[in-house]
Amino acid sequence: MRKIHVIGIGAGDPDQLTLQAVRALRSTDVFFVLDKGEVKSDLTRLRHDILDTHLPHGTYRVVEARDPERDRGAGGTAYSPAVGDWRSARAEIYERLITEELGEDRSGAFLVWGDPALYDSTLAILQEVLARGAVTFEYDVVPGISSVSALVARHRTGLNRVARPVQITTGRRLAEGFPDGVDDVVVMLDAHQTFRQYAEEDVDIYWGAYIGTPDEILASGPIAEAGPRIERLRAEARERKGWIMDTYLLRRNPGRE
């Protein structure tokens, strides 16, 4: 039976791959890569850099396909259906790649940024492909270093504080307010710099963009002080590269003198 590896490749640094991930790379016959277009060609190049770092050049096969566009303007009640449509479009591509490019008793792999279990759709899409019944395969999951772990490591801080919870959420949810009973909040997928809502509160921010890559940018401090700098850095980076991937930790300090 066909075998699929879902391999977490970290936040971008080839040195972040685990030994388990490297072993999975070396047991793979075909790597499937979805191309996001010229603007985000860096993401495809980084995947090739990772393969070249850990595999002899020219010994592996890569099959690329164009990633379907998602309706990013959909909001409110239309958001979840738009994501569902995008995942189904991806499932059709995955199904075709596995059927046409991966022979029986061969192994293929999808290289997933960060960790496949955290804010990534690959596992759900593979399950949808299997549910369709047109192709069968086994799959396993290799965990990776998430952007969350890489972020706090680069800032030399912890993700949580003693006896206190931490929550991972999105900018869309943060806009509704700080989670109840939580003072340490990691925010992903925030295109609107929602941290600005909390500039008048005693909240520190630990921010990073393109974490683990040569373009990495870091900033931290009280939001009132660091926020304007982050906005400027973010705007400059987006103008320069055409896209940005950033993550941040907000740390509320109740009772601090």
C-alpha positions in Angstrom: 0.0 0.0 0.0 1.1 3.6 -0.6 2.6 5.4 2.4 2.4 9.1 3.1 4.7 10.9 5.6 3.4 14.2 7.0 6.6 15.8 8.2 6.9 18.8 10.4 9.9 20.8 9.1 10.0 23.5 11.7 9.6 27.3 11.2 12.2 27.5 8.4 15.7 26.7 9.7 16.9 23.4 8.2 18.7 22.7 11.5 15.3 22.6 13.3 14.4 19.2 11.8 14.4 16.3 14.2 16.3 13.1 13.6 12.9 11.4 13.1 12.1 13.9 10.4 15.4 13.4 8.6 14.8 9.6 8.7 11.4 10.1 7.2 12.9 12.3 4.4 15.4 9.6 3.6 12.6 7.0 3.3 10.5 9.1 0.9 10.3 8.5 -2.9 8.3 11.6 -3.9 7.8 15.0 -2.1 4.6 16.9 -2.9 4.8 20.7 -2.8 2.0 23.1 -3.3 3.2 26.3 -5.0 1.7 29.5 -3.7 2.8 31.6 -6.7 5.6 34.0 -7.4 5.0 36.3 -4.5 5.5 33.4 -2.0 8.1 31.5 -4.0 10.4 31.8 -1.0 8.3 29.1 0.7 9.0 26.7 -2.1 12.7 27.6 -2.1 13.0 27.0 1.6 11.5 23.5 1.2 14.1 22.8 -1.5 16.9 24.2 0.8 15.7 21.8 3.6 15.8 18.8 1.2 19.3 19.8 -0.1 20.6 20.1 3.5 19.5 16.7 4.5 19.5 14.7 1.3 22.2 14.2 -1.4 21.4 16.7 -4.2 19.6 15.1 -7.2 18.6 12.0 -5.3 15.0 13.0 -4.5 12.0 13.8 -6.6 9.7 16.7 -6.1 6.2 17.1 -7.7 4.7 20.6 -7.5 1.1 21.7 -8.0 -0.5 25.1 -7.7 -2.2 25.8 -4.4 -5.9 26.8 -4.9 -6.8 30.3 -3.8 -8.8 30.8 -0.7 -11.5 33.5 -0.3 -9.7 35.6 2.3 -12.4 38.3 2.2 -15.0 35.9 3.7 -15.8 36.9 7.3 -18.4 36.2 10.0 -20.5 33.2 9.2 -19.0 32.9 5.7 -15.5 32.2 7.1 -15.9 28.5 8.0 -17.6 27.6 4.7 -14.9 29.4 2.8 -12.2 27.4 4.6 -14.1 24.2 3.9 -14.3 25.0 0.2 -10.6 25.7 0.1 -9.8 22.4 1.9 -11.9 20.4 -0.5 -10.2 22.0 -3.4 -6.9 21.0 -1.9 -8.2 17.5 -1.3 -8.8 17.1 -5.0 -5.2 18.1 -5.7 -3.8 15.8 -3.1 -5.9 12.9 -4.5 -4.6 13.5 -8.0 -1.0 13.8 -6.9 -1.1 10.6 -4.8 -3.0 8.6 -7.5 -0.9 9.8 -10.5 2.5 10.4 -9.0 2.9 7.8 -6.3 3.2 4.1 -7.3 1.9 1.2 -5.2 4.3 0.3 -2.4 6.0 3.7 -2.7 6.2 6.5 -0.1 5.3 10.2 -0.5 5.6 13.1 1.8 4.1 16.5 2.5 6.4 18.9 4.2 4.5 21.0 6.7 5.7 24.3 8.2 6.1 24.0 12.0 4.1 21.2 13.5 1.4 19.3 11.5 -0.9 19.3 14.6 -1.0 23.1 15.1 -2.9 25.3 12.8 -2.3 23.2 9.7 -4.9 21.5 7.5 -2.8 18.7 6.0 -4.1 16.0 8.3 -7.8 16.9 7.8 -7.3 17.1 4.0 -5.7 13.6 3.9 -8.6 12.2 5.9 -11.0 13.8 3.4 -9.1 12.2 0.6 -9.4 8.8 2.3 -13.1 9.3 2.9 -13.7 9.8 -0.8 -12.5 6.2 -1.4 -10.8 6.8 -4.8 -7.3 6.0 -3.4 -6.0 4.2 -0.4 -2.9 4.8 1.6 -1.4 4.7 5.1 0.0 7.8 6.7 2.1 8.8 9.7 2.9 12.1 11.3 6.3 13.4 12.3 6.0 16.3 14.8 8.0 19.5 14.2 9.1 22.6 16.0 6.3 25.0 15.7 6.6 28.7 15.2 5.3 29.1 18.7 8.2 27.1 20.2 10.7 28.9 17.9 9.2 32.3 18.9 9.6 32.0 22.6 13.1 30.3 22.2 14.3 33.3 20.1 13.0 35.7 22.8 14.5 33.5 25.6 11.3 33.4 27.5 8.8 30.7 28.5 5.5 30.1 27.0 3.6 30.1 30.3 4.2 31.2 33.9 4.1 29.0 37.0 0.6 27.6 37.7 -0.9 29.7 35.0 -2.5 28.7 31.7 -1.5 29.7 28.2 -3.9 29.9 25.2 -3.2 29.8 21.5 -5.7 31.7 19.4 -6.1 33.8 16.3 -6.3 37.5 15.7 -9.9 37.1 14.8 -10.6 35.7 18.3 -8.4 38.1 20.1 -10.4 41.0 18.6 -13.3 39.7 20.8 -11.3 40.2 24.0 -8.6 38.6 26.1 -9.6 35.0 27.0 -11.1 34.7 30.4 -8.7 33.6 33.1 -5.7 33.6 30.8 -2.9 36.2 30.9 -0.5 34.5 28.4 -1.9 34.4 24.9 -0.1 33.3 21.7 -1.7 34.8 18.6 -1.4 33.3 15.1 -3.0 34.3 11.8 -3.4 37.9 12.6 -3.5 40.1 9.5 -4.8 43.2 11.4 -2.3 43.6 14.2 -5.0 43.2 16.8 -2.5 43.7 19.6 -3.1 47.4 19.1 -6.3 47.1 21.0 -4.3 46.5 24.2 -1.8 49.3 24.0 -3.4 51.1 27.0 -3.1 48.0 29.2 -0.1 46.5 31.0 0.7 43.9 28.4 4.0 42.9 27.0 4.4 41.6 23.4 7.0 39.1 22.0 6.7 39.3 18.3 8.5 37.6 15.4 8.2 37.4 11.6 9.8 34.8 9.2 11.0 33.0 12.3 13.8 30.6 11.6 14.7 32.0 8.2 17.4 34.5 7.1 14.7 37.2 7.0 13.8 36.7 10.7 12.6 39.9 12.5 12.1 40.1 16.3 10.7 42.8 18.6 9.5 42.9 22.2 8.4 45.1 25.0 5.3 46.8 26.4 2.8 47.1 23.6 2.6 50.9 24.1 6.3 51.1 23.3 7.0 48.2 21.0 3.7 48.3 19.1 4.5 51.2 16.8 7.9 49.7 16.0 6.3 46.4 15.2 3.7 48.1 12.9 6.6 49.8 11.0 8.7 46.6 10.8 5.7 44.6 9.6 4.8 47.2 6.9 8.3 47.4 5.6 8.7 43.6 5.5 5.4 43.1 3.7 6.3 45.8 1.2 9.7 44.3 0.6 8.7 40.6 0.3 5.0 40.8 -0.7 3.9 38.5 2.2 4.5 38.1 5.9 4.1 35.3 8.4 4.3 36.4 12.0 3.4 35.2 15.4 3.3 36.9 18.8 2.9 36.2 22.5 0.9 38.7 24.7 1.7 38.6 28.4 -0.7 40.5 30.6 0.8 41.6 34.0 -2.1 42.0 36.5 -1.0 43.7 39.7 2.5 44.6 38.5 3.7 47.8 40.1 
